[in-house]
Amino acid sequence: MSMFSLQGKVALINGGSRGIGEAIAKGFAEHGATLILSSRKQDGVDRVANEINAAGGKAVGIACHAGKLDQVDALFRRIKAEFGRLDVLVNNAATNPYFGPILGASEEAFDKTFEVNCKGYFFMAQRAAAIMVQQQAGSIINIASVEGLTPSPMMGVYSMSKAAVVMLTKVLARELGAANVRTNCICPGLTDTKFAAVLVKTPEIHEKYVQQSPMGRHAQPAEMVGAAVYLASDASSYTNGAIITCDGGMAV
Ligand SMILES: NC(=O)c1ccc[n+]([C@@H]2O[C@H](COP(=O)([O-])OP(=O)(O)OC[C@H]3O[C@@H](n4cnc5c(N)ncnc54)[C@H](OP(=O)(O)O)[C@@H]3O)[C@@H](O)[C@H]2O)c1
């Protein structure tokens, strides 16, 4: 257990108000981390922070649109002022406004996808890394997707953005490793969240997706927590640049 302890660590979970981010936040709290939860809506992060605090953990919610640099900078100013350090970033907030073929993708959907999934991930990681390099310690965990490794039909723009997150992981692992800042990536498969509700709840689409996974089913958000705790903790002290699939074997 001690190898996986997060006692004394301060972790920022972006997109922590529901789904995979909420599950990781609660898992980190159980392992002793102090949590900063961000997402666009203050009431969403407050709900999760209140539940964690009521269960004896330590969490605060701070609203922040991940694709708006002024809001990202305001978030990091508060982190520096109120916590004075940052040990873990879970870069998790993403969007997929368009489900359809590449030929039908609009400029608006393309820009929105890349604003949150790429620009957001990049500047969250850059701002976190600035603190971590000074500390000479830190762990950045990018939540990408199995779509970033192997594309599914109708998900082309999203898949491109997630491939960029996989490459961002490798770039940061190379650039920051010497400062003892590790960057790794989790690639979930289809997971039962609001984000994937159409895929999970539409039987014809769901059947096509789960057929691609050797395990023949979708995941629950809690099934992403073990990999995230490993990457945040000292158990992964020599793991840097890893791309960990939690997809039931879909990317094999
Ligand atoms: N579910 C799947 O099947 C699946 C599969 C592979 C990968 N993933 C990845 O897993 C991650 C989490 O997805 P999820 O399924 O847990 O989705 P979710 O349940 O819809 O949660 C998304 C979270 O991101 C926040 N968010 C959305 N846009 C944001 C923005 N512009 N700025 C800041 N926060 C924002 C949301 O809160 P607000 O609405 O308050 O902003 C929420 O907290 C994403 O990176 C997604 O690509 C999901």
The ligand as an ORCA input file, in Angstrom:
! r2SCAN-3c Opt
* xyz 0 1
  N     -16.038      7.846    -21.867
  C     -15.333      7.226    -22.811
  O     -15.786      6.278    -23.487
  C     -13.909      7.659    -23.052
  C     -13.106      6.817    -23.827
  C     -11.791      7.202    -24.065
  C     -11.300      8.373    -23.535
  N     -12.112      9.180    -22.788
  C     -11.528     10.416    -22.268
  O     -11.693     10.453    -20.872
  C     -11.721     11.821    -20.447
  C     -12.888     12.050    -19.520
  O     -14.081     11.791    -20.230
  P     -15.410     11.270    -19.533
  O     -15.893     10.154    -20.361
  O     -15.195     11.081    -18.074
  O     -16.370     12.522    -19.812
  P     -17.487     13.261    -18.940
  O     -18.117     12.325    -17.982
  O     -18.347     13.955    -19.917
  O     -16.631     14.326    -18.113
  C     -15.964     15.366    -18.772
  C     -15.383     16.322    -17.738
  O     -14.661     17.341    -18.414
  C     -15.199     18.624    -18.043
  N     -15.055     19.494    -19.198
  C     -15.623     19.383    -20.430
  N     -15.227     20.385    -21.224
  C     -14.387     21.157    -20.478
  C     -13.663     22.337    -20.732
  N     -13.712     22.963    -21.915
  N     -12.893     22.844    -19.731
  C     -12.834     22.247    -18.525
  N     -13.514     21.129    -18.224
  C     -14.288     20.593    -19.188
  C     -16.648     18.338    -17.614
  O     -17.167     19.291    -16.692
  P     -17.901     20.674    -17.116
  O     -19.049     20.287    -18.004
  O     -18.300     21.309    -15.830
  O     -16.866     21.482    -17.817
  C     -16.435     17.002    -16.901
  O     -15.914     17.213    -15.602
  C     -11.738     12.656    -21.734
  O     -10.424     13.078    -22.000
  C     -12.194     11.672    -22.786
  O     -11.720     12.020    -24.059
  C     -13.410      8.860    -22.531
*
